[in-house]
Amino acid sequence: MALLDIPVQPKTRPRRQWELDALRVIAIVGVVAIHVSGLLLAHGKGTLSWWAAVTVNVGSTWVVPVFVMISGALLLAPRAHVDGPAAFYRKRFVRILPALVAWHLIYLFGVRVLLRGEPFRPRSALINLLDAKTFTALYFLWLIAGLYVIAPVIAAFLRGGGPRRAFCVAGVALLSTQMAYGLSTLSSLLGEPRPIHLGAWNQWWPYVGLFVAGWALRGVVLRPAGIVTAAVVGVLAVAEPIWQYADPHRLLAFLPITRLGPMMAVAAICFFLVAVGVGARVTPAPRAAFALRRLSDAAFGVFLVHLLILEVLRVALPPVEAARSPWVLAATFVVTLTVSFVISLAAAKARYVRAIF
C-alpha cells in the first residue's frame, strides 16, 4: 500500500477528468500511428526503418484497450444510468448507430469499390459485415455498441458493491479472457486448433474486464513512486511484444502480440493509472483543459475518418503506397492526423454532418 494513496472519491473530482481527455488524445494518435506504420512492416525486415515501424506499430497497440478503459470509466458511472436503461440506450445509440451505418457504407463503396476498384459482391459484403471485417478498425464500432448494450446490466450489478466488487469483476473477466485465448493457443500447439471467432455480435466480450477495470481504477491515485513504477512496468510490458515480434518463440505463445494479449492489458492498466495519478495532482490551465476537451471530443471522428484520408494519400501519392521510406511515412502520419482532426473538429459544427462524427 506504500505506492497507493487513498482513492479519490468521484464526488471530490470534477465531473470531467482532464487526464482522461489527454489519454484519449494520446490513444487516437497511437491508432493513427498503428495504421500508418503498418504499411512499412512488409519491407526490409531487420533494417533500422523496419525496427522503427515495429516499435511504433506494436508499441502503440495498448491504446486500443485503454480506449475501452476510458469508456468504462465514463459509461459505468451511476450518473450515466440515473434515468434508466431506456434513456441510456437512446442517448448512446443515437450517437453510434448513424456513424456505424454511414462509415460502413463509406468504406465499402467509397474506398473498397471506388478507390481500390474491388468488385461489389453482396454475399461477400454481408459476410464481412457479420464478421466485422468490412474495413480495418471498423470492428471497434461493433465492440463499443456491444459494451453499450451490457453497460446498464454491469452498472446495476456494481452499484452498491463498492470498489471491491468492481475490482473482483474486472479481475475475473480479465483472467477468463486470457484463459480462453490461452487454451485456444494451447490447442493449436497440440495440433487441434480451436480458434476464437469474433464477429459483429460478440466483439465486446473479451473487453469486459478492461471495461470494468476503467471504472474500478478511475479513482485510484498512486503516490509518485507508484506512478513511476507503473510507468516502468507499462514500458516493459510494451517492450516484450516488440522483441517477440522480431524473434517469436513457442514458449511465448501465451503472450500473443495482439490488442487482447496479456502484455497489452498490463500496459493499458499501467498507463491508465499513470494518467489518473498525474491528473489528481496536476491542474492544467483553463485554456489547456479546454483545448484537451475539444481534441478529446474530436477523437471519435478522427478514428472514423483517418483511414479514409490515409487511403486517399495511398492512391494519390505512389511513394506512400510503396511504403519504403520512413520519412515519407512520417510525413504521411502528420498529414493524416492533422487533416483528420481538422475534419472532425469542423464536422462537429456542421448541423447534419456531425451526426456521423
C-alpha positions as CSV (number, residue, x, y, z in Angstrom):
1,M,0.0,0.0,0.0
2,A,3.0,2.3,0.2
3,L,2.6,3.1,-3.5
4,L,-1.1,4.0,-3.1
5,D,-2.9,7.0,-1.8
6,I,-6.5,6.8,-0.5
7,P,-8.6,6.5,-3.6
8,V,-10.2,9.8,-4.6
9,Q,-14.0,9.6,-4.4
10,P,-15.8,10.6,-7.5
11,K,-17.7,13.4,-5.8
12,T,-14.4,15.2,-4.9
13,R,-13.3,15.2,-8.5
14,P,-14.5,17.4,-11.3
15,R,-17.1,15.7,-13.5
16,R,-14.8,15.9,-16.4
17,Q,-11.4,14.4,-15.7
18,W,-8.8,16.2,-17.9
19,E,-6.4,13.3,-17.7
20,L,-8.9,11.0,-19.4
21,D,-9.2,13.7,-22.2
22,A,-5.4,13.7,-22.5
23,L,-5.3,9.9,-22.5
24,R,-7.9,9.7,-25.2
25,V,-6.0,12.2,-27.4
26,I,-2.8,10.1,-26.9
27,A,-4.7,7.0,-27.7
28,I,-6.1,8.3,-31.0
29,V,-2.6,9.5,-32.0
30,G,-1.5,5.9,-31.4
31,V,-4.3,4.5,-33.5
32,V,-3.2,6.6,-36.5
33,A,0.4,5.7,-35.9
34,I,-0.5,2.0,-35.9
35,H,-2.2,2.2,-39.3
36,V,0.5,4.3,-41.0
37,S,3.5,2.4,-39.6
38,G,1.8,-0.9,-40.6
39,L,2.5,0.0,-44.2
40,L,6.2,-0.4,-43.7
41,L,6.2,-3.8,-41.9
42,A,6.2,-5.8,-45.1
43,H,9.5,-4.2,-46.3
44,G,13.1,-4.6,-45.2
45,K,12.8,-6.9,-42.2
46,G,15.7,-6.3,-39.8
47,T,16.6,-2.8,-41.1
48,L,16.6,0.2,-38.9
49,S,13.5,1.5,-40.7
50,W,11.7,-1.8,-40.1
51,W,12.6,-1.7,-36.4
52,A,11.3,1.8,-36.1
53,A,8.0,0.7,-37.7
54,V,7.7,-2.3,-35.4
55,T,8.4,-0.2,-32.4
56,V,5.7,2.3,-33.3
57,N,3.2,-0.2,-34.5
58,V,3.5,-2.9,-31.8
59,G,4.4,-0.3,-29.2
60,S,1.1,1.6,-29.8
61,T,-1.2,-1.4,-29.5
62,W,-2.0,-0.7,-25.9
63,V,-4.1,2.3,-27.0
64,V,-7.0,0.0,-28.1
65,P,-7.6,-1.5,-24.6
66,V,-7.0,1.9,-23.0
67,F,-9.8,3.3,-25.1
68,V,-12.1,0.6,-23.7
69,M,-11.0,1.5,-20.1
70,I,-11.8,5.2,-20.7
71,S,-15.2,4.2,-22.0
72,G,-15.8,2.1,-18.8
73,A,-14.7,4.9,-16.5
74,L,-17.4,7.1,-18.1
75,L,-20.2,4.7,-19.1
76,L,-20.4,2.8,-15.8
77,A,-20.7,5.9,-13.7
78,P,-24.1,6.0,-11.8
79,R,-25.0,9.4,-13.3
80,A,-24.9,7.8,-16.8
81,H,-27.8,5.5,-15.7
82,V,-29.8,7.7,-13.4
83,D,-32.7,7.9,-15.9
84,G,-32.7,4.1,-16.5
85,P,-31.7,1.8,-19.3
86,A,-34.1,3.2,-22.0
87,A,-32.6,6.7,-21.6
88,F,-29.1,5.4,-21.6
89,Y,-29.7,3.3,-24.8
90,R,-31.4,6.2,-26.5
91,K,-28.6,8.6,-25.8
92,R,-25.8,6.2,-26.8
93,F,-27.3,4.6,-29.8
94,V,-28.5,7.8,-31.3
95,R,-24.8,8.7,-31.2
96,I,-23.3,5.5,-32.6
97,L,-25.8,4.0,-35.0
98,P,-25.6,6.7,-37.7
99,A,-21.8,6.5,-37.6
100,L,-21.9,2.7,-37.8
101,V,-24.2,2.7,-40.8
102,A,-22.6,5.7,-42.6
103,W,-19.0,4.7,-42.3
104,H,-19.6,1.1,-43.3
105,L,-21.1,2.4,-46.5
106,I,-18.3,4.9,-47.0
107,Y,-15.6,2.4,-46.6
108,L,-17.4,-0.3,-48.5
109,F,-18.3,1.7,-51.6
110,G,-16.1,4.8,-51.3
111,V,-12.9,3.0,-50.5
112,R,-13.1,-0.6,-51.5
113,V,-15.2,-0.2,-54.6
114,L,-14.3,3.3,-55.9
115,L,-10.7,3.9,-54.7
116,R,-9.5,0.3,-54.8
117,G,-11.6,-0.9,-57.7
118,E,-12.8,-4.0,-55.9
119,P,-16.0,-5.5,-57.4
120,F,-19.1,-5.3,-55.2
121,R,-20.3,-8.8,-54.3
122,P,-23.4,-8.7,-52.0
123,R,-22.6,-12.1,-50.4
124,S,-19.0,-11.2,-49.5
125,A,-20.2,-7.8,-48.2
126,L,-22.7,-9.4,-46.0
127,I,-20.2,-12.0,-44.7
128,N,-17.7,-9.2,-44.0
129,L,-20.3,-7.2,-42.2
130,L,-21.3,-10.2,-40.0
131,D,-17.6,-10.8,-39.3
132,A,-16.9,-7.1,-38.6
133,K,-14.4,-7.1,-41.4
134,T,-15.8,-4.6,-43.8
135,F,-12.7,-2.5,-43.3
136,T,-9.8,-2.1,-41.0
137,A,-10.7,-0.9,-37.5
138,L,-14.5,-0.7,-38.0
139,Y,-14.8,-3.7,-35.7
140,F,-14.4,-1.1,-32.9
141,L,-17.8,0.3,-33.6
142,W,-19.3,-3.1,-33.0
143,L,-17.2,-3.5,-29.9
144,I,-18.4,-0.3,-28.4
145,A,-22.0,-1.0,-29.4
146,G,-21.9,-4.3,-27.6
147,L,-20.5,-2.7,-24.5
148,Y,-23.3,-0.1,-24.6
149,V,-25.8,-3.0,-24.6
150,I,-24.4,-4.6,-21.4
151,A,-23.4,-1.4,-19.6
152,P,-26.7,-0.9,-17.7
153,V,-26.5,-4.5,-16.5
154,I,-22.9,-4.2,-15.3
155,A,-23.6,-0.8,-13.7
156,A,-26.6,-2.2,-11.9
157,F,-24.6,-5.1,-10.5
158,L,-21.7,-2.8,-9.5
159,R,-24.0,-0.3,-7.8
160,G,-23.7,-0.6,-4.0
161,G,-20.9,-3.2,-4.2
162,G,-18.1,-0.7,-3.6
163,P,-14.6,-0.8,-5.1
164,R,-14.1,-4.4,-4.0
165,R,-16.9,-5.7,-6.3
166,A,-15.6,-3.7,-9.2
167,F,-12.1,-5.0,-8.8
168,C,-13.4,-8.5,-8.4
169,V,-15.5,-8.4,-11.6
170,A,-12.6,-6.8,-13.6
171,G,-10.1,-9.3,-12.3
172,V,-12.3,-12.4,-13.0
173,A,-13.3,-11.1,-16.5
174,L,-9.7,-10.3,-17.4
175,L,-8.5,-13.7,-16.2
176,S,-11.2,-15.6,-18.0
177,T,-10.4,-13.8,-21.3
178,Q,-6.7,-14.6,-21.0
179,M,-7.5,-18.2,-20.1
180,A,-9.9,-18.6,-23.1
181,Y,-7.2,-17.3,-25.5
182,G,-4.5,-19.3,-23.8
183,L,-6.5,-22.5,-24.2
184,S,-7.1,-21.7,-27.8
185,T,-3.4,-21.2,-28.3
186,L,-2.6,-24.5,-26.5
187,S,-5.0,-26.4,-28.6
188,S,-3.2,-25.1,-31.7
189,L,0.2,-26.1,-30.4
190,L,-1.2,-29.6,-29.8
191,G,-2.4,-29.8,-33.4
192,E,-6.1,-29.4,-32.7
193,P,-6.8,-25.7,-33.4
194,R,-9.8,-24.2,-31.7
195,P,-9.7,-20.6,-32.9
196,I,-11.9,-18.0,-31.2
197,H,-14.1,-16.2,-33.7
198,L,-15.1,-12.6,-33.0
199,G,-17.8,-11.3,-35.3
200,A,-20.0,-8.2,-35.2
201,W,-22.2,-9.5,-32.3
202,N,-19.5,-10.7,-29.9
203,Q,-16.7,-8.3,-30.4
204,W,-17.4,-6.9,-27.0
205,W,-16.9,-9.9,-24.7
206,P,-13.1,-10.1,-24.5
207,Y,-13.1,-6.4,-23.4
208,V,-15.5,-6.6,-20.4
209,G,-12.6,-6.9,-18.0
210,L,-10.9,-3.8,-19.3
211,F,-14.3,-2.0,-19.4
212,V,-14.9,-2.7,-15.7
213,A,-11.3,-2.0,-14.9
214,G,-11.6,1.5,-16.2
215,W,-14.4,2.1,-13.7
216,A,-12.6,0.4,-10.9
217,L,-9.4,2.3,-11.4
218,R,-10.8,5.7,-12.2
219,G,-10.2,7.0,-8.6
220,V,-7.1,5.0,-7.7
221,V,-4.4,7.6,-7.1
222,L,-0.8,6.3,-6.9
223,R,1.9,8.0,-4.9
224,P,4.7,9.5,-7.0
225,A,6.8,6.3,-6.5
226,G,3.8,4.3,-7.7
227,I,3.3,6.4,-10.8
228,V,7.0,5.9,-11.7
229,T,6.7,2.1,-11.0
230,A,3.5,1.9,-13.2
231,A,5.2,3.8,-16.0
232,V,8.2,1.5,-15.9
233,V,6.1,-1.7,-15.8
234,G,4.0,-0.3,-18.7
235,V,7.0,0.3,-20.8
236,L,8.4,-3.1,-20.1
237,A,5.0,-4.7,-21.0
238,V,5.1,-2.9,-24.3
239,A,8.8,-3.8,-25.0
240,E,8.2,-7.6,-24.6
241,P,5.9,-7.9,-27.7
242,I,8.2,-5.6,-29.7
243,W,11.0,-8.0,-29.1
244,Q,8.8,-11.1,-29.7
245,Y,7.6,-9.7,-33.0
246,A,11.1,-9.8,-34.4
247,D,12.1,-13.1,-32.7
248,P,9.0,-15.1,-31.9
249,H,9.3,-18.2,-29.6
250,R,6.9,-21.1,-28.9
251,L,7.5,-20.5,-25.2
252,L,5.9,-17.1,-25.6
253,A,2.9,-18.4,-27.5
254,F,0.7,-17.5,-24.5
255,L,1.8,-13.8,-24.8
256,P,0.3,-13.1,-28.2
257,I,1.2,-9.8,-29.9
258,T,-2.4,-8.5,-30.1
259,R,-4.5,-5.9,-28.5
260,L,-6.1,-8.7,-26.4
261,G,-2.7,-10.1,-25.2
262,P,-1.8,-10.0,-21.5
263,M,1.1,-7.6,-22.1
264,M,-1.2,-5.1,-23.7
265,A,-3.7,-5.4,-20.9
266,V,-0.9,-4.8,-18.4
267,A,0.4,-1.8,-20.3
268,A,-3.0,-0.3,-20.7
269,I,-3.8,-0.6,-17.0
270,C,-0.4,0.8,-16.0
271,F,-0.7,3.8,-18.3
272,F,-4.3,4.4,-17.2
273,L,-3.0,4.5,-13.6
274,V,-0.3,6.9,-14.5
275,A,-2.8,9.2,-16.1
276,V,-5.1,9.1,-13.1
277,G,-2.3,9.7,-10.7
278,V,-0.9,12.6,-12.6
279,G,-4.4,14.1,-13.1
280,A,-5.1,14.0,-9.4
281,R,-2.0,16.1,-8.7
282,V,-1.8,18.5,-11.7
283,T,-4.4,21.1,-12.7
284,P,-4.0,22.4,-16.2
285,A,-4.6,26.0,-17.2
286,P,-8.2,26.6,-18.2
287,R,-7.2,27.1,-21.8
288,A,-5.2,23.9,-21.9
289,A,-8.1,21.9,-20.4
290,F,-10.5,23.4,-22.9
291,A,-8.2,22.5,-25.8
292,L,-7.8,19.0,-24.5
293,R,-11.6,18.7,-24.2
294,R,-12.1,19.8,-27.8
295,L,-9.4,17.4,-29.1
296,S,-10.8,14.6,-27.0
297,D,-14.3,15.1,-28.3
298,A,-12.9,15.1,-31.8
299,A,-11.1,11.8,-31.3
300,F,-14.1,9.6,-32.3
301,G,-14.3,11.5,-35.6
302,V,-10.6,11.1,-36.1
303,F,-10.9,7.4,-35.6
304,L,-13.7,7.2,-38.2
305,V,-12.1,9.4,-40.9
306,H,-8.4,8.8,-40.7
307,L,-8.3,5.6,-42.7
308,L,-10.2,7.3,-45.5
309,I,-7.6,10.1,-45.5
310,L,-4.8,7.5,-45.5
311,E,-6.4,5.6,-48.4
312,V,-6.7,8.8,-50.5
313,L,-3.0,9.5,-49.8
314,R,-2.0,6.0,-50.9
315,V,-4.0,6.3,-54.1
316,A,-2.8,9.9,-54.9
317,L,0.9,9.5,-53.9
318,P,2.9,6.5,-55.2
319,P,5.6,6.9,-52.5
320,V,3.0,6.5,-49.8
321,E,1.7,3.3,-51.5
322,A,5.2,2.0,-51.9
323,A,5.8,2.4,-48.2
324,R,9.6,2.1,-48.3
325,S,10.7,5.4,-46.9
326,P,10.3,6.0,-43.2
327,W,10.4,9.8,-43.9
328,V,7.6,9.6,-46.3
329,L,5.5,7.6,-43.8
330,A,6.4,10.1,-41.0
331,A,5.1,12.9,-43.2
332,T,2.0,10.7,-44.1
333,F,1.3,10.3,-40.4
334,V,1.5,14.0,-39.7
335,V,-0.8,14.8,-42.7
336,T,-3.3,12.1,-41.9
337,L,-3.5,13.0,-38.2
338,T,-3.7,16.8,-38.9
339,V,-6.3,16.5,-41.7
340,S,-8.4,14.1,-39.6
341,F,-8.5,16.4,-36.6
342,V,-9.4,19.4,-38.8
343,I,-12.2,17.4,-40.5
344,S,-13.5,16.1,-37.2
345,L,-13.4,19.5,-35.5
346,A,-15.2,21.1,-38.5
347,A,-17.8,18.4,-38.7
348,A,-18.7,19.0,-35.1
349,K,-20.0,22.4,-36.2
350,A,-22.0,21.1,-39.2
351,R,-25.6,20.5,-38.3
352,Y,-26.2,17.3,-40.2
353,V,-22.7,16.0,-40.8
354,R,-21.9,15.9,-37.1
355,A,-24.4,13.1,-36.6
356,I,-21.8,10.6,-38.1
357,F,-18.8,12.1,-36.3
